[in-house]
Amino acid sequence: MPTTNTTTEAAVSKPAKLTSKQLPKATPWIVAVASIIVAIVISFIAFGGFNIPVVAVLAGLINAIAVFAVSASYEGRRKAVDRIATTIVTSTFVLACVPLISLLWLTVSKGGAAISGDLLTRTMLGMKGVLDQQYVAGEATLAGGFYHAIVGTVLITLAACVISIPIGVLTAIYLVEYSNKNRLGKAITFLVDVMTGIPSIVAGLFAFALFSTIANVLMPGSAGIAKTGFTAAVALSVLMIPIVVRNTEEILRLVPMDLREASYALGVPKWKTIVKIVLPTSVSGILSGVTIAIARVIGETAPIMVTAGFAKTLNWNLFSGWMSTLPTFIYDSQLRPVSPGAAALASSERAWAAALVLVALVMVLNLLARIIAKVLAPKAGR
């Protein structure tokens, strides 16, 4: 008995070790920084200078090898493989962020230096090449502006949303709640999949051909009047509808069936269950899908060129006359500067300022969608 007690006391005083060795949290970062430094040194020695692609590839390879070696020697092979996988995922994420950050930085740096109150409140009406030549020579400020393009972008996108969002949401509701995978539902799903891959220029040609045919029937020889902001909105809606349908359909399928069944058990009609239970529960995801669709079409250039053309003046009427948007203004400024040669720098600066405003519009739309989704989301109970 004394021997047994002694053994038990020894087991209690020396508990079994249940955790393995782990590297300090700062070790992967130290290895990563050291890998970048080594890669830079190799780049200077082998290529005679700093080469970003070479440094990125070498740093990634050196970091992976170093992390595996250090982790395997201290933590074991299994943990080392796990760290390699984590390193690859993290590196891929960083690489994916590089183009986005560089694009934003370039847009902000070039557009921010050129943007001014005059650009935001004036149009290109009466703009002459001599004004750009004076600006480049330092004799005047940057003339002209893209106020008309901002208005055109907002009006055409808003009209496209008015057309697309009800059609897309109602179509998704039918597919999820009513179709039960019947023939009509399968046909709609197939057509939505086909529409998702339609090139934007084809959507523009479709809208222009549609309204040109209508105009010729009503007023023979008047196909030219088909170039309007509303025609452009129809073209953009062709691109928006499949995105709204797909996103809304997936979000509606995430709503638990128990909520629907509980509502049906209380005698609530199906349409009221959808309106009062399903849609409020999924409104956050639906708005996110709508925002993605808007961001998809707000920067389209080709369909706007075909359907709305180019305009240098302000036009508030969606149903008459050409309209300009920020993408077409940017394209026109770069392709056909007001004054060629060295003075084309002025048109390029206006284009970068317009690009900055376009990016800001997309960011504002995303922010508004998040705020609305948070306000309309169902409140959690106790």
Sequence and secondary structure as in RCSB ss.txt:
>XXXX:A:sequence
MPTTNTTTEAAVSKPAKLTSKQLPKATPWIVAVASIIVAIVISFIAFGGFNIPVVAVLAGLINAIAVFAVSASYE
GRRKAVDRIATTIVTSTFVLACVPLISLLWLTVSKGGAAISGDLLTRTMLGMKGVLDQQYVAGEATLAGGFYHAI
VGTVLITLAACVISIPIGVLTAIYLVEYSNKNRLGKAITFLVDVMTGIPSIVAGLFAFALFSTIANVLMPGSAGI
AKTGFTAAVALSVLMIPIVVRNTEEILRLVPMDLREASYALGVPKWKTIVKIVLPTSVSGILSGVTIAIARVIGE
TAPIMVTAGFAKTLNWNLFSGWMSTLPTFIYDSQLRPVSPGAAALASSERAWAAALVLVALVMVLNLLARIIAKV
LAPKAGR
>XXXX:A:secstr
 HHHHHHHHHHHHS          TTHHHHHHHHHHHHHHHHHHHHHSS  HHHHHHHHHHHHHHHHHHHHHHHT
 HHHHHHHHHHHHHHHHHHHHHHHHHHHHHHHHHHHHHH  HHHHH  STT  HHHHHHHHTTSS      HHHH
HHHHHHHHHHHHHHHHHHHHHHHIIIII TT HHHHHHHHHHHHHHT  HHHHHHHHHHHHHHHHHHHSTT GGG
G SHHHHHHHHHHHHHHHHHHHHHHHHHTS HHHHHHHHHTT  HHHHIIIIIHHHHHHHHHHHHHHHHHHHTT 
 HHHHHHT   SS    TTSS    HHHHHHHHHHS SS GGGHHHHHHHHHHHHHHHHHHHHHHHHHHHHHHHH
HS     
